[in-house]
Amino acid sequence: MPATRIRRIGTTKMLEPVGEGGMAEVFVAIQEPLQRKVAVKAIHPDLARNKEAVTRFRREALALGALHHENIVAVHDLVEKNGQLFMILEYVDGVDVLEIIRAANGPLPVDIALLVAEGVASALAHAHWRNVIHRDIKPANVMVSRHGEVKLTDFGIAKDLTIDDLTKTGFIVGTPSYLSPEQIAGKKADIRTDIYALGVLLFQCLSGQKPFVAEGHGELFASIVDGRRPRLRELVDVPRGVERIVDRCMQVKPERRYQRASDLHRDLERQLDRVLSGTPHGRMVRYLKELGLVREDELTGFDLTELWYEQDPSESIEIDEIELLGDGREVRPHPTLLQRIRGTLLTAIAVASLAVVGTLLAYYLAPKETSAFLHRMARWVDEASASASGATAVRPAAEGTGGPAAGKTGGATKGAPSPEGPSPAPPGERPEDARR
């Protein structure tokens, strides 16, 4: 029975088709008890009896069911009706990244491209942690909702690394322009395969074109395997740190790429912090509105002014020279004067606090020794102060005279005996102490 003839699946009412792929068709529908829009993915009727196709469809549902992440489209249910499988999915009201690139008719702004890549990297980090690789990362499989959310979709050829692969040895699954060199060579894909494809996607978003362009698949595959592509900064002006992220993702040898999507996500976040001037969702929605992909009347309850702010320059450091080294480490600029003063004050406060605490602790543990030490310190300070004041108070006597000037100032030259002789020691003090 054709998928379009089925009008209801349980409490879900089918509305209209919104997309079609090689294995399934997607409909927008509504769950009537909840009055919630959903997407229904229906396997093609002519594949309903194909054992491999059905197994893939079920595995996609199981893989999505194991993933719970804000950047991955959620699955609600898997239903079989009249011998045909239907997957009830989260409905993403928006556009895919391929539509955004076409609407822009050129490179996307750096912050928009990074927002897309950061969302996909976050999704992949979660999927890889659950032993699931996507194997088909491309702009058409990344949605951006009308509220600025980035969602990774279509896990149709995803692979659970904990179970046997359905792909036969030597066969290639995926989209040609986004295949990694190891996929073309017929080797098994792993998490670094997804990282390579994300690098291709980011290159395309930043430059407005695919990194590898050829007339036929043979020439295309040869370029991918050899890594023959233009440098990103030859096509568009982007920060060097961003270019290095792309280059590292697209290394021909998997061991030279990011080894974890979480590491890639971290570097993308750092670059975003330096170029993003508003909240992520607010910035994305504003850009969709600029392209005409979102209308004002579609933003009910969504106040753009609350999601946009200007960053205070005094709260940030200069970022023009921040770059990533080949291994992902950062080259940071010198801090501002305000940051240096703040750091110095904090250091001084910390040292003073430690000194006070140490003194109190020592006094508690050895009060007599500590008291004697403090008295000696006070005496040294007094003697140093007396010496300093005496040195400044003594004025040289006139040539040929004795000491009237010195006598008036109350100072004495070091080593010269007082004409009045030694002063008597105070009561209770020995003469030797007085001489000291």
C-alpha positions in Angstrom: 0.0 0.0 0.0 1.5 3.4 -1.0 2.6 5.6 1.9 0.4 8.5 0.8 -2.8 6.4 1.2 -2.3 5.9 4.9 -3.9 8.9 6.6 -3.6 7.9 10.3 -1.1 5.9 12.4 -2.7 5.4 15.8 -3.4 8.9 17.2 -1.2 10.6 14.6 -2.9 12.2 11.6 -0.8 12.4 8.5 -0.9 15.9 6.8 1.4 16.3 3.8 4.8 15.1 2.4 7.7 17.3 3.0 10.7 15.3 1.7 11.8 12.1 0.1 15.0 10.1 0.1 16.2 6.8 -1.5 14.8 4.7 1.3 12.0 6.7 2.9 9.5 9.5 2.5 8.9 12.1 5.2 5.5 13.6 6.2 4.4 16.3 8.5 1.8 15.1 10.9 0.0 15.9 14.1 -0.4 14.0 17.3 -4.0 14.8 18.0 -4.2 14.1 21.8 -1.2 16.5 22.4 -1.9 18.8 19.4 1.8 18.5 18.6 3.3 18.6 15.2 5.6 15.6 14.4 7.5 14.2 11.4 6.7 10.8 10.2 9.3 8.9 8.2 7.8 6.0 6.2 9.9 3.4 4.5 9.1 3.1 0.8 6.4 0.5 0.1 8.6 -1.3 -2.5 11.3 -1.7 0.2 8.9 -3.0 2.9 9.8 -6.6 2.1 13.5 -5.9 1.6 15.2 -7.5 4.6 18.3 -5.3 4.6 16.3 -2.1 4.1 13.9 -3.0 6.9 16.9 -3.8 9.2 18.5 -0.5 8.4 15.3 1.3 9.1 14.9 -0.4 12.5 18.5 0.2 13.4 18.1 3.9 12.6 15.1 4.1 15.0 17.1 2.2 17.7 20.1 4.4 17.3 18.0 7.6 17.6 16.2 6.1 20.6 19.5 5.7 22.4 20.5 9.4 21.8 19.1 12.2 23.9 20.7 15.5 22.9 19.5 19.0 22.1 21.3 19.0 18.7 19.9 15.6 17.6 16.4 15.1 16.3 14.4 13.0 18.7 12.5 9.8 17.9 9.1 9.3 19.6 8.0 5.9 18.3 8.4 3.1 15.7 5.1 1.8 14.4 4.3 -0.9 11.9 1.0 -0.7 10.0 -0.1 -2.8 7.0 3.4 -4.3 6.7 5.0 -0.9 6.5 7.3 0.8 9.1 6.8 4.3 10.3 9.1 6.3 12.5 7.5 9.2 14.5 10.1 11.9 14.9 10.5 15.4 16.4 9.3 18.0 13.9 11.9 20.7 13.2 10.1 23.7 11.9 12.9 25.3 9.8 15.3 24.9 6.9 18.3 22.7 6.2 21.8 24.2 5.9 21.9 23.5 2.2 18.9 25.9 1.7 20.7 28.5 3.8 23.8 28.2 1.6 21.7 28.6 -1.5 19.8 31.5 -0.1 23.1 33.2 0.8 24.4 32.6 -2.7 27.9 32.7 -1.3 29.9 32.3 2.0 28.0 32.4 5.2 29.2 34.8 8.0 32.0 33.2 10.1 29.9 33.2 13.3 26.9 31.5 11.5 29.1 28.8 10.0 30.7 28.2 13.4 27.3 28.0 15.0 26.3 25.3 12.6 29.5 23.4 13.0 29.5 23.7 16.8 26.0 22.3 17.0 26.9 19.3 14.8 30.1 18.7 16.7 28.2 18.7 20.0 25.7 16.2 18.5 28.6 14.0 17.2 30.3 14.0 20.6 27.2 12.6 22.2 26.6 10.1 19.4 30.2 8.8 19.4 30.0 8.5 23.2 27.0 6.1 22.6 29.1 4.2 19.9 27.1 5.6 17.0 28.7 7.1 13.9 26.5 9.0 11.4 28.4 8.4 8.2 26.4 11.0 6.2 27.2 14.4 7.6 26.3 17.0 4.9 24.4 20.3 4.8 21.1 18.7 3.7 21.1 16.6 6.9 21.5 19.5 9.3 18.4 21.5 10.1 18.2 25.0 11.6 14.8 25.7 13.3 13.1 29.0 13.2 14.2 29.5 16.8 17.9 29.1 15.8 18.4 25.5 17.0 20.8 23.3 15.1 19.6 19.7 14.7 21.4 16.7 13.1 19.0 14.5 11.2 18.8 11.4 9.0 20.6 8.5 10.8 19.6 6.3 7.9 23.1 4.8 7.3 24.4 5.4 10.8 26.4 2.5 12.3 26.3 1.2 15.8 29.9 0.2 16.5 28.7 -2.5 19.0 26.8 -4.5 16.3 27.7 -6.0 13.0 27.8 -3.7 9.9 25.3 -4.3 7.2 27.6 -2.7 4.6 29.4 -5.3 2.5 33.2 -5.1 2.3 34.3 -2.9 -0.6 30.9 -1.1 -0.8 30.7 2.7 -0.1 27.8 4.3 1.7 27.5 8.1 1.9 27.4 11.1 -0.3 30.4 11.3 -2.7 31.5 14.9 -2.0 31.6 14.3 1.8 33.3 10.9 1.8 36.5 10.5 3.6 39.7 9.1 2.0 39.4 5.9 4.0 35.7 5.4 2.9 36.8 5.7 -0.7 39.5 3.1 -0.1 36.8 0.7 1.2 38.1 0.8 4.8 35.8 0.8 7.8 34.5 4.1 9.0 35.0 5.3 12.5 34.4 8.5 14.5 37.1 10.3 12.6 35.1 9.7 9.4 32.4 12.0 10.8 35.0 14.5 11.8 36.3 14.7 8.3 32.8 15.2 6.8 32.1 18.0 9.3 35.3 19.7 8.1 34.0 19.5 4.6 30.6 20.9 5.7 32.4 23.8 7.6 34.6 24.5 4.5 31.4 24.7 2.3 29.6 27.0 4.8 32.6 29.4 5.1 33.5 29.5 1.4 30.1 28.9 -0.3 31.5 26.0 -2.3 32.5 22.4 -1.9 36.3 21.8 -1.3 36.4 19.1 -4.0 34.8 19.7 -7.4 35.1 17.4 -10.4 33.2 16.3 -13.5 33.1 12.6 -12.6 33.3 10.4 -9.5 36.7 9.0 -10.5 38.3 12.5 -10.6 36.4 13.5 -7.4 37.6 10.5 -5.5 41.2 11.0 -6.6 41.2 14.6 -5.4 39.8 13.5 -2.0 42.4 10.7 -1.6 45.2 13.1 -2.5 43.9 16.0 -0.5 44.0 18.3 -3.6 41.8 21.3 -2.7 42.2 25.1 -2.4 43.2 26.6 0.8 40.3 28.2 2.6 41.9 31.6 3.1 42.6 31.7 -0.7 38.9 31.8 -1.2 37.6 33.9 1.7 38.9 36.0 4.5 38.5 33.9 7.7 40.5 33.9 11.0 43.6 31.7 10.8 42.4 29.7 13.8 39.2 28.8 11.9 41.2 27.7 8.9 43.4 25.5 11.0 40.4 23.8 12.5 39.1 23.0 9.0 42.6 21.8 7.9 42.9 19.5 10.9 39.4 18.0 10.3 40.2 17.3 6.7 43.6 15.6 7.0 44.0 12.7 4.6 45.4 10.4 7.4 42.8 9.8 10.1 45.5 9.8 12.9 46.3 13.5 12.0 42.7 14.7 12.5 40.9 15.4 15.7 40.6 12.1 17.5 37.4 13.1 19.4 34.5 15.2 18.4 34.5 16.7 21.9 38.0 18.2 21.2 36.7 19.7 18.0 33.7 21.1 19.7 35.9 22.7 22.3 38.0 24.5 19.7 34.9 25.6 17.8 33.4 27.1 21.0 36.6 29.0 21.6 36.5 30.5 18.1 32.8 31.3 18.5 33.6 33.2 21.7 35.8 35.5 19.7 33.5 36.3 16.8 29.9 36.0 18.2 28.4 39.3 19.2 25.0 38.0 20.5 23.3 34.9 21.8 23.6 31.9 19.5 19.9 31.4 18.9 19.2 35.1 18.5 22.1 35.6 16.0 20.9 32.6 14.0 17.3 33.8 13.8 18.4 37.3 12.8 20.4 35.9 9.9 17.6 33.6 8.8 15.4 36.7 8.8 18.0 38.7 6.7 17.9 35.9 4.1 14.1 35.9 4.0 13.9 32.3 5.4 11.9 33.5 8.5 9.1 36.0 8.5 8.2 38.3 11.3 4.8 36.7 11.8 6.5 33.3 12.2 8.3 34.5 15.3 5.4 34.5 17.7 6.5 34.8 21.3 10.1 35.3 20.2 11.6 38.7 21.0 14.8 39.2 19.1 15.8 42.2 21.2 16.0 40.0 24.2 18.4 37.6 22.4 20.8 40.2 21.1 23.4 42.2 23.0 26.6 44.1 22.3 29.7 42.9 24.0 31.4 45.3 26.3 35.0 45.8 24.8 36.4 46.4 28.3 35.4 42.8 29.3 37.4 41.1 26.5 41.0 40.8 25.4 42.3 41.7 21.9 41.6 38.7 19.7 43.1 39.6 16.3 46.3 37.6 16.9 44.7 34.5 18.6 45.5 31.4 16.6 45.6 27.7 17.0 48.8 25.8 16.6 48.9 22.6 14.6 48.1 20.5 17.6 45.2 22.7 18.6 47.0 24.7 21.3 46.3 28.5 21.4 48.6 31.4 20.9 47.1 34.1 23.2 47.8 37.8 23.1 49.0 39.9 26.1 46.2 40.8 28.6 44.9 44.3 28.9 46.2 46.8 31.5 43.0 46.4 33.5 43.5 42.6 33.6 47.2 43.0 34.7 46.2 45.4 37.5 43.5 43.0 38.6 45.9 40.0 38.6 48.5 41.9 40.6 46.0 43.0 43.2 44.6 39.4 43.6 48.2 38.1 43.9 49.1 40.6 46.6 45.9 39.9 48.5 46.6 36.1 48.3 50.2 36.6 49.6 49.1 38.8 52.5 46.4 36.4 53.5 48.8 33.5 53.5 51.3 35.5 55.6 48.6 36.4 58.2 47.4 32.8 58.4 50.9 31.5 58.7 51.7 33.9 61.5 48.6 33.1 63.4 49.2 29.4 63.0 52.8 29.7 64.2 51.8 31.8 67.2 49.2 29.1 68.1 51.7 26.2 67.8 54.7 28.0 69.4 53.6 31.2 71.1 56.9 32.0 73.0 59.2 31.5 70.0 56.8 33.4 67.7 56.5 36.3 70.1 60.3 36.5 70.4 60.7 36.4 66.7 58.1 39.2 66.3 59.9 41.3 68.9 63.2 40.9 67.1 61.5 41.8 63.8 60.0 45.0 65.4 63.5 45.9 66.8 65.1 45.5 63.4 62.5 47.7 61.8 63.0 50.4 64.5 66.7 50.4 64.1 66.4 50.5 60.3 64.0 53.5 60.6 66.3 55.3 63.1 69.3 54.8 60.8 67.4 56.1 57.8 66.1 59.2 59.7 69.5 59.9 61.2 71.2 59.8 57.8 68.8 62.3 56.4 68.9 64.6 59.5 72.8 65.0 59.6 74.0 68.0 57.6 77.7 68.5 56.9 79.4 71.1 59.2 81.0 74.1 57.8 84.6 73.6 56.8 87.0 74.2 59.7 84.3 74.1 62.4 83.6 71.4 65.0 80.1 70.1 65.5 77.7 73.0 66.3 75.5 72.1 63.3 75.5 68.4 64.2 74.7 69.2 67.8 71.6 71.2 66.8 70.2 68.5 64.7 70.6 65.8 67.3 72.5 63.5 65.0 76.0 62.2 65.2 78.5 60.9 62.7 78.9 57.1 62.9 81.9 56.1 64.9 82.4 59.5 66.6 82.1 59.5 70.4 79.6 61.8 72.0 81.3 64.7 73.8 79.0 64.2 76.7 80.0 60.6 77.1 77.7 57.6 77.2 74.1 58.0 78.4 73.2 56.1 81.5 71.2 52.9 81.0 67.5 53.0 81.9 66.5 51.3 85.1 66.5 47.5 84.8 68.6 47.5 81.6 72.2 46.5 81.5 74.7 49.0 80.0 75.6 46.6 77.2 72.0 46.6 76.0 71.9 50.4 76.1 75.0 50.5 74.0 73.2 48.3 71.4 
